[in-house]
Amino acid sequence: MKMKPEINELIEISKYFGKNKEYVIAGGGNTSFKDNETIWIKASGKALAEMNEEGFVALSREKLHIISSRVYSDDTVSREEQVKEDMFRSITGPVNNKRPSVETSLHEIIQYKYVVHLHPTIINGMLCSRNAKSLTQKLFGDNVLFVPYTDPGYTLFKKLESEIVSYRTKFSRDPQIIFLENHGSFVGADTIEEIKKIYADIIQKIKEEIPPPSDIVSIPYNQVLNKVLPTIRILLSGKQPGVIRFRNNSLIARFYQNQQEFHKISLPLTPDIIVYCKTRYLYIEQSSTAEKILDSFRYQLPHFISEYGYLPKVFIFKDMGVFAIGETFADAETCIDVYEDLIKISYYASLCGGIKFLIPEQVEFIDKWEVENYRRKVVQPEDSGNKLHNKIAIVTGGAQGFGAGIAESLFRLKMNVVIADLNEESGQSLAASLSSSKSYNRAIFVRTDVSDAGSVKELIAATVCEFGGLDVIVSNAGILKAGGLEEMDAETFSKTTEVNYNGYFHCAKYASEVMKLQNQEKPGYYTDIIQINSKSGLRGSNRNFAYSGAKFGGIGLTQSFAMELAPFRIKVNSICPGNFYEGPLWSDPHNGLFVQYLKTSKVPGAKTIEDVRKFYEDKVPLKRGCKLEDVMKALLYIIDQEYETGQAVPVTGGQVMLG
């Protein structure tokens, strides 16, 4: 059936506001359109920025009217359940596991075709202040209906219904603008262009009264945190590890200087803050060294849990920034977005006569409200039992060939992936491609030269900054220059060694520092260092000694690292693939091994690239080259098991058999 043009417009305006974090964050806010018989409204848990036709629920307006006239239970829980049942009975057509927004009835009573409910930061800055009502009257007069804070759900619906009826009686029309104290705004109109204009005018008028902060300047990540966040990540995680997101800027810095300033951002201001960030946040003032931060954190954490009954989702370090932990990258990112919004709201509210926090009874209602617990559930991914879910992996040489395949495979298994490579264009492209999919995890690119110790150290720091820790590093980056003693020059030999041998050492050295910190807090927590070696690391390779020698050395490193790191439950293993013919290492038309081996006469009698390929395929009992899926099976086995370390796992189709 053809979509109504008005629904297309509803989708347009949903995305228009939903993609702007100054108007709405995460799954907050909702939009609706109504004709004479039906109202279409955003389903609960759907994000405005990603709306499509399937994101709306259609309800009968006539059936919704029963909610206005029916007498419900005096018990809050029973009453909200009865209202929900009546709302579901109003749905027209298949439900398809969609739940109408709890504010459906509010949209229904506003007599305009389109209604858009948002939580704009600057509007909430005014609405979360002590002078919210008087400022509303001063700036907008009778053009705005101001409603004092009321618990959401049926109670808010009846309150707003009464206020709208009074307004309608007085002005012979419905208000186009409704401000809900400590909540947000509703704007109604018969066209989406009028709604856009009304919101733009509101924002402009408030900005003239309350000037936004001057340019907010980012403050760089402090390297001290490399020794802090991995530990805290484990302290605040359950069975599966979490992800920590970091943020610091000149506005945030106003509020973390001391306890007095932190108090201004220490309590919830709106329902969304409770839903995504919980109701209390941990502040650490002693932050001059990693040791002082961790000592303070370890001291305060049990007191926090004892007083509030849960682990903090948000924590603030003086001079360091704000941090949020989530079960997934998306969860942590939403949490820190919402908390940063609280900071901005607090800034604006301070300029409007002071901050008006939600009182404990209001906070408790939101925190325990079934509707908000449903929203929490909807935004979380289903638990598939996948042990890799949400873990953090680095893949060096991850922009192309085997490395790119490994990075993509780990990402598809719901891991957060850092693609490390010198090839910036390909690496950025792959990271963007992976992260563009609707997923709760994230892929990033970090330009890295594994032969440079400083570059690898920066890679590890960037990983901790982005995700809070590290669980797996795949040392895959490598180069291969074939040639016998007569062809090989000292410079090429050294470069091959620096990348293939020294690079593995650099990865193990700096990755293990982070992994040890995590294990100290949870001695049973396993992490992995995995080298992608080669069959050339298991036996010599004619006219390929530079590569083979480095790979042989890599096996020695694996066995030695494994013994040293075993007490920290850091498993160290190598995978030794056979020839991967489809990748650029072999198939590059200018510098691939097929071309190199043909030019250096490594294959006797070979006159074409196909001759070289057939020569090598014939060496394999299973008569084919190694594939990505072959390597991934070995890699996933290595990560999954907890009783093998220091091993060199051949994946060669029988070409190399260990005795």
N, C-alpha and C positions, 0 to 999 in steps of 0.2 A: 504494500500500500504506500502511495506517495506521501512523503512527509509534508505536514502543514508548513507553509512558509514562515509562520510565526515561531515554529519550533526551531527552524534554522536560525532565526534571529535570536532566540533564547540561547542557543548554542554559542552564537557569536558573542553575545554580551557576557556569557559565563566565562568564556576564554579570555575576553578582553580584560576583565577584572581579575580573573583567577591567575593570570600569568604575571601579575604585578604584586610583589610582596608588600607594597605599601598599602594595598587594599585587603589582602587576605593571605593567610599562610596555611599550608597543609590542606586538610580537608574542610576547613572552616568556611562559613558563609553558605548561602544557597540562593537559588533563582527560581522563578516560576512564571508561567503564563496561564491565563484562564480565558475561556470563552463562556458562553451561557451555560453549558452543561458540564464541562470538564476543566480540571486544573492539572497542569503538568508541573511537577516540582522535582528538583534534584534529589536523588536517592541518598540516604544517609551513608557516609563513608566515601562517597565519590568526590574527587577533586574537581573544582571548577575549571582549572587549567586544562584538564583532559576530557572535558565533557563531549559526549556525542548523544545521539538519539536514545541509545540504550541506557544512558545515565539518568534518565528521568522516569518518574512514576506518574501514571495518569490515574486520577481519582474522580469519582462522581461528586460534584459540588453539592447536589441535593442530599446525598448520603452523609457528607461531611457535616451538614447542618445539625445532625443529631448530637454532635459533641457540644454544641452551644446550649442545647435545651435539656439534655439528659442530666439526671442527678446521679453523681458517682459516689463511691465510698469515701468516708472521711479518712480512711487509712491511706497515707501517701503512696505506698508501694502498690496496694490494690487498685487505687484510683488510676495511677499511671498505666497499669496493665490493662485496665478496662478501656481507657482512652486509646491505647495502642490497638486493641482488638477492634474498636469501632473504626479506627483509621484504616486498618487492613481490610475491613469489610467494605470500605469505600473504593478500593482499588478496582479499576476496570481492566479487564483483560488479564493475561498471565502475570503472576508475581515475579517469576524468574529470580527468586532469592533477593529481590530488591526491597528495601524498606524505605517508606516515605520519610522525608525529613520530619523531625519532631515539631518543627515550626510550620508545618503544612497548614494548620488551622489559622495561624497568624496571617499567612499569605492569603488565605481564603477570605478573611473578613475585610481586607484592604481592597477597596473598589476601583482598582486600576488593572489593566490587562497584564502588565508586567510588574513584578516586584523583585527587587534585588537587595538581599541582606548581606552586608559585608562587615568586616572588622578593621576598617582603615586605622592605621597607626595614629595619625594625628587627631582623628576624631575621637578615638579612645583615649588619647592623651588628655583631651578635655573632659570626656565622660568619666574618667577615673580620677578626677580631681574633686576637691571639696567644694569648689565653686561651679560644678557642672551645670546645675540648673540655672543659676543667675547668668553665667556666660552664654548659655544657649539662648536665653531670653534677650540678652544684650545684642548678640550677633544676628539672631534670626527672627526674633519676635514671635508672632503667631503663625509664622510659616512652618514651624517645627513643633511636633508634639513630643514633649519630654516625659519619659516614664521612669520613675525612680526604680532602683534595682529590685527585681522580683525574681524569685526562683523560677528557672525555666520549666517548660512543660505546661501542664494544664493551668497551673496557677498564673503563669505569665499570660497565657492565652486569655483567661477571664479578665485579668487586669487590663490588658491591651484592648480587649473588646469593649469594656466599659469606658475606657478613655477615648476610643475612637467614636463611640456613639455620642459621647458628650461633645467632642470636637465637631462631629457631623451636625449635631443639633445647633451648635453655636455659629458655625461658618457655612452650613449648607453644602459641605463637601468633605471629602476625606483628606487627611493630611498627606501631602506627598513625601514628607520627610518625617521619620520617627527616630528619635534618639533613645536608646535603652542604656541607662546608667550602668557603667562597668560591664558593658556587653558589646554594643555595636550600633549599627544604623540600618534602617529600612528606607528604601526609596521606591515609590510607585509612580508609574506613568503609563500612558497608552502607546508609547513608542520607545524603542531602546535608545534612540538618539537623545530623547529628552532626559532619560535616566543618566546617560553619560554626562550631559551638560549639568544636570543638577549636582551630581557628585563632584564634578570639576569645580563648580561654583562654591560648594561647601568647603572643599579643601582649600581653595584660594582664600576664602574669607577667614578661615581659622588661621591660616599661615600669616595673614596680615596682623592678626591679634597675637599669635604665638609664633615668633620666628623660629624656623627649624635650626638645629645646631649648625654651626659653620662646617665647612668641609670635614667629613669624618675620614681621618687618615688611618690606614692600617698600620699596626705595630708588628714588627717581625716576630716570628716564632723564636723563643729563647732556647738555645741548645741544651740548657740545663734540663729541659723537659724530657730529653732522650733517656735520662736516667730515672725519670719519675713516672711517665705515663704507662710504660709496660707493666710496672708494678701495680699501679692503680687499676689498670684494665683488668688484671686478674683478681684483685681485691673486690671489685664491684661486679664480677661476672658470676653467673651460675654454672650449670653444666657445660654450656657452650660459651665460648669467649665473646665478649662484646666488641663494639667499635667506639672509639672516642673521637669526637670532633672538637676542633680548637678554633677559637676566634678571639681576636684582640684588636682594638682600635682606640682612637682618641676619646670616643664617647664612652665606651666600656670602662676606660681608665678612670673616668670621673668617679665611678662607683665602687672600685675595689681598693681604694687607698687606705681605708680604715673601717672599723665596725660601724661607725655612725653613717658613713656613706653607703656601706653594704645594706644597712637596714632598709634603705629606700627601694631596694630590689630584692628583698628577702621574703616577700609574701605575694600570693597571687592577686592579680587585679581583674582578670577576666576568666570565664569558664575554660577557654582554650588552654590557658596556662596550666590549669589543674589537670586537664586531660593528657597533655603531652609532656609536662615537666614535673608532675606531682606538686605537692604543696609547700615543700621546704627544700632549701638549697644549702650546700656546705661551703663555708668560707674559711680559707686558710690565709692568715696574715703573715705567718713566719715563712717567707719564701726566698730568702737570700741564697740558699743552697739547696741542692737536691735532698740532702740529708735532713735539713730542717723541714722541708715540705713533707717528706715521707713520715718523719717523726710526728709532726702535727696531725697529719692525715690518719695515721694509725691510732693516735690518741683520741681524736674526735669521732672517728667512724663508729666505734661501738656505742658511744653516747648518743650519736645521731640515730642509730638503729633502735636503741632502747627507748628513746623518746618518741620517735615517729613510726617505728614499726616497719621500715623499709629501707633499702639501699638508696642513696641519693642518685638522681639522674643528672643533676646539674651541680658542678662544683666550680668555685672561683678562687684563683690564687692571686694574691696581691702582686702587682707588676708583671703578671704572666698572662692573664686573660681569663676567659670563660671556657668551660669544657662541658660537654654533654656526652653521656654514654647511652648507647642503645643496643638492642638485640641485633640490629642490622645497621648498615651505613645510612639507609634512608630514615630509619627511626631516630638515629643520633642527629642527623642533619635537620630533621623537622624539629626535634627538641631544641637544638641550639638556635634555630631560626625563631621559634616561638619565644624563647627566653631573651634573645636579643631584642625582640619586639617589646617584651616587658620593660627592658631597659629604656628603650625609646619612649614608651608610654610614660614611664616614671619621670623621664626628663621633661616631657611636655607638662605632665600633671604638676610638677614642682613649680612651673611657671604660671600655673593657674590657681595658685592659692594653697597648694599642698596635695599630697597623694592620699587617695581614699582607697585603702585596701578592702578586699572582701572580708567580712567578719567570719569567725570560725564556723558559725552555724551555716552560713552560705557556702563556705568551702566544703564542709562535710556533706551537704546535700549534693553538690556537683560530683564530689569524689565517689560517692556511693550510688549515684543515679544510674539506673540500668541503661538508659539511652547513651550516656557517655562511655560506659563500659563496652557497649556495642561498638561505638566509634573506635575505641582503642583496639578492639578485636579485628575490625574490618581492615585497619591500616597495617596489620601485621601479616607477614606471609604464613602460609600453612607450614606446620612442622613436618617435614618429610622424613625425619630421622636421619638425614644426611649428616655424617660426622664432619664433613668439610664446610658445611653451611656457615657463612659469615667469617670464616678464617681468612687470614691475610697472607698473601703469597707474593714474592718477587720472582720474576723470570728475567734473567739477564739474556741479552741477545733476543729479546722478546718481540722485536718488530717484524721479523721475517722468518721464513723457513720453519724448522722444528720449534723454535722459540715462540713464534706467533701462534702456531698450532697448540702448543702447551698452554700459553696464556689464555687463548680463547676457550680451550677445554676446561680449564680451572674456573674461568668466569662462568661458564654454563653450568658448572657444578655449584654455583652460588658463593664462590669465594671472591673476596676483594683482591684485585690483582694490580701489581705495579709492573708496568712494562718498562724495562731498563735497556737502553740501546743507544748507540751513537747515531743511528738513522732517525733523525728527529721527525722528518716528514711522515714516514711510514708508522713510526711509533705513535705520534699524535693522532694520526688517522685511525689506527686500530683502537686506541683507547676511546676516542670519540664514538666510533662505531659501536663498540660494546656497551658503553654507558648510555647510548641513545635508546637502547631497548628498555622497556618498562621492567625494571628489575630493582630489587632492594639492595643489591651490592653495587660496587663501583670499580671501574678500571681507570688508572691514571698512567701517564707517561712521565718518566724522569730520564733526561739525557745523561748517559753514564758511559764512562770509559773504564772498563774493569781493570785495565792495566795500571790505572792511576789510583793509588790508595785513597787519596783525598776525594776523588770522585765517588768511590764506593761508599766512603764514610758519609758523604752528603746524600747518597741514595738511601741509606738506612735512616738518616735523620728525616728525610722527606717522607719516608714510609710511616715512621712513628708520628710525625706531625699530622699526616693525613688520616691515619687509622688508629693510632694509639699503641701499636705493637707489631709483632711479626711471628708467624707460625711456620712458614715454609719459604725457603729460598732455593730456587732452581738455578744453579750456576751452569748456564747453557752457552753463554757467549764464547765464541771461538773463531779462529781463522785457520786456514789450511793453505799452505804454499808447497806444492809438491816439488821435488827435485832431489837429485843425488848429490854426492859430495862435490862433484865438479860444478854443478849449477848453483848450489846454495851459497849465498854470501852471508857474512856474519850478521849484517843488519837484519836480514829476513829471519834468520835463525833466532836472534834475540827477540824480535817482535812477536814471533810465534810463541816463544816461551813466555813472554810477558803477558800475553792475552790468555793463553790456554792453561798455563801453570800458575803464574803469579796472580792472575785474575781470580782463580778459584780460592787461593789463599786469602786474598782481600775480602772476598764474599764471606768466607767462613769466619774470619776474624771479627768483622764488624757485625755480622748477623748474630753470632753467638753471644755477643755482649747483651743484646736485647733479649734473646731467648733465655739466658741465665737469670735475668731479672724476673721474668715471668715464672720460672721454675722455683725460684726462692720462695714465692708466695704460695705456690701450689706444687709441692714436690712430685706429684703424680702427673704433672702436665707435660706431654710430649710435644716436641717440635722437630722439624726436619731440615737438614742441609742435604741437598741432592745435587750431585754433579752429573751432567750429561756428558759422559765420557765417549768411548768409541770402541769398536772391535779392535781398533789400532792401539788401544791401551791394554789389550790382552795378549797380543802377539805382534811381532815386528811387521813393518810395512815397507816393502821395497821402494827406494827412491822417495820416501816420505818420512824420513827419520826425525825431522824437526817436529812434526805434528805427533808422530807416534811416541817420541821420547817424552814430550810434554804430557801426553795422555797416560803413559806408563807412570810418570811421576805423580799424576793426579790420583792414581790408585793408591800409591804410597801415602799421599796426603789423606785420602779418605780413611784408610786403616788407622793412621796416626790420630787424626782428628776424632775418629770414633771412640778410641780409647780415652782420650782426654776429656771428651764432652759427655760420655756416658753417665757420669754421676749427676749431670744436670738434665738427664732424659732428653738430650739432643741427639737424635739418631743421624748418622752421617753415612750415606750410601752413594754409590755410583751406578748409573745405567749405561750400558755399553751397546748402543745400537749398531746394527749393520748399516749398509749403505742406503741412504734416503735419496732415491734418485729424483723425486719430484721437486725437491727444494732447490734453492739457488746455489747451494754449495756444490751440487753436482751439475745442475742443468743450466746455470747461467751461460748464455751463449758466448760471452766474451772471456770470462775468467773462471767458469765452473770446472769441476774436476774432470769431467769428460773431455773438455778442451785441453786442460793442462796435461792430462795423461796421454792424450793423443800427441801433443806437441813434444813431450819429453820421452816419447817412445817407451812408456812404461809397459804398454801392452804389446808384446811382440807380434808383428804382422798386421796390427790394426791400421786400417786406412780411413775409417770414418768413425764418427761418434757412436753410431749404432754398433760397430764392431767392439768398441770399448765397453759399451753397456752390456752386450751379450756375454762378453768375457767375464764380467763381474757377476752377472746373474747366474752363469753356469757354475760358479764357485759355491753357490748356496744350495744345500740339499732341497729346500722348499722352493727353489727356482724363482724367487722374486726378491725385490728390494724390501727394506724395512719401511713400515708405514707409521704415521702418527699414532693410530690407534694401538699399534703394538707397543710403542713407548709409553703411552698413557696407561695401559694396563699394568705395566711394570711400576710406573710412578705411583699409581693409586695403591698398589699392593704395598709398596715401601711405606707410604704414609699411614696406611690402615694398620699394619702389623706393629707390634710393640716388643718384638723379641729378636729383631735382626738389625745389626749395625755393622759398619765397616765392610759391607759386601759390594762386590762388583757384579751386577746382574746383567748377563748377556741377553741381548734381544737381536739375534743374528740369523734366525731361520736355520740354525744348525751349522752355520759356517764356522763358528768357533764353539768348540765343546770343551767344557772345563773337566779336568781329570781329578 
